[in-house]
Amino acid sequence: MRGDHPLRFPSEEQPVCDWAGLRSGGNDAQTGSSRCRTPWRPGIAAVHWAAWLLKAVTCIDLTTLSGDDTTSNVQRLCYKAKHPIREDLLKRLNMDNKGITTAAVCVYPSRVSDAVQTLKSIECNIPVASVATGFPAGQTPLAIRLQEIKMAVAEGAREIDIVINRTLVLKGQWEELYNEIQQCHDACGEAHMKTILGTGELGSLTNIYKASLVAMMAGSDFIKTSTGKEGVNATFPVALVMVRAIREYYSKTGYKVGFKPAGGIRSAKDALTWLSLIKEELGNSWLKPKWFRLGASTLLTDIERQIYHHVTGRYAAAHELPMA
């Protein structure tokens, strides 16, 4: 459910800027990250391996953001989102009647109508997410970025992945950043807003922490690591700072904000490590598509390959699994 966040950037009741370290330095989550050991491999028993992989599937935003995207490959993406794992494999796991789909499909604004129409034609109600606001650089004028959001929503997007203007972070213009994100939030209307920080271009963990808090205060439903187009995308040190910012924000406001890592998440092992991180840092209540997403285009292929191996005892040849 969308709603007004209880804590806004300019607050006379609470010295938000001091708490967030936006004017004076220092915060527990950012400095504490160096003391926490990242879980490089989740200790999951073999009998539960497939169950965790299926959980990961339900949290994927199945994505295509290529310059050569066409109606046909968006249609293929939507079919795969509805049927992410081969039906015979799900039957062997007694999971064929559980309605397992990906969490969403994510496309460019110009492909939103293709995705919406395809999902409607196959009677699938998963949401269409659209990137916007001058993705991936976020360097277009604000008026154009806001218009892009409104266009995507008008075409049927129920989730909008915006990118912030990283220049504002690097120059320490936190109130300006807050105002821009808040305007994007207003332009989204009833659509959920995921705010992409572009962490690989923010310069420091301190900036990432502050940008995370500003994005949440401005109304973001999710904060997201990366566009997938930067040189450095989703990494565990960055994720630890962001999820601890989420945890601190929740502890002070009671308002939950979701988390979405994206970029470079390609293997089933990676997905399980991300699930483990969320379970340990935020708890089981965040382990659902409402609060956790994995932005990926090729991850599903490896997950299905691992499930095939779990069921049959051998790895599938490339032609044995439907293309995502």
C-alpha positions, 0 to 999 in steps of 0.5 A: 500500500502506498501512503505518506511517509511519516518522516519528511526531509524538512522537519521541525519536530525532529532534527532529521538532517542531524540524525541522517548525517546529512549536515553533520557526519557519521552514522551507525549503519555506514560505519558499522558495515566494516565490522559485519561479515558478508555471508558469501555462501548461504548454508542451505541444506540440499533438501531445501535448495530447490525451495529457496531457488523457487523463492528467488524466482518469485522475487525476480523483476524479469528485465529487458533493457536493450537497444534492440528490444522489440515487441516480440522479445517483450512478448517472450519475456512476458510468457517466461515471467508467467511460466518461469520454470518448466511445468514438468519440473514443478510437477516433480517438486509438487509445486505445479499448482502454486502459481509461481511467477516472477514478481514483475517484468521490467521494460523501457517506457516505449515497450510498456504497452507491449508488455501490458497487452501481452500479460492481459492476453495470457491472463497474467496479473503480474505488474509491468515495471518501467524504468524512467527519468532519463534511465540510466544517466538521469541527466535529462531536465527534470520536466522531461523526466517527470513527463516520462514517468507520467507517460509510462503510468498512462501506458499501464505501468504499475511500478516505476524505477526512477534514477536519481541525478547523481550530481546532486549527491556528489555535490551534497545537495541533499534537499534538492535531491529530496525535492526531485525525488518527491516530485517523481513520487507525485508523478507516479500517482498510484504506481509504486516507485523504486529509486535507483541510486546508481551506487557505483557512481556515488563515490563513497559508502557515506554518500550511499547511506545518505542518498538511501535515507533521502530517497526513503524520506521523499516517498520511495517504496523501494531503494535500488542499487544500480541501473545495471549499466554502471561499471560497478553494480550490486555489491554486498558492501553497498547492499549492507549499507542500504539495508541497514539504512532501511532497518534504521529508517523502519526502527525510527518511523515504523515505515517499511521500504523495500530493497532491490539489488540489480546488475551483475546478478547472474547465478543461482548461488548469487540469488541465494546469497542475496536472500540470505543477506535480507533474511539476516539483516531485515528478517523473514518479513522482508523475504517476499516480493512486496519488499524484496526484488532481484533485478535480473535478465539472465538469472532465471536461466541459471536458476531453472538450470539448477532446478533441472539438475536437482530434479533429474541429477544432470544439467540441461542442454541449452535447447532443453530450457525455454529462453528467457 
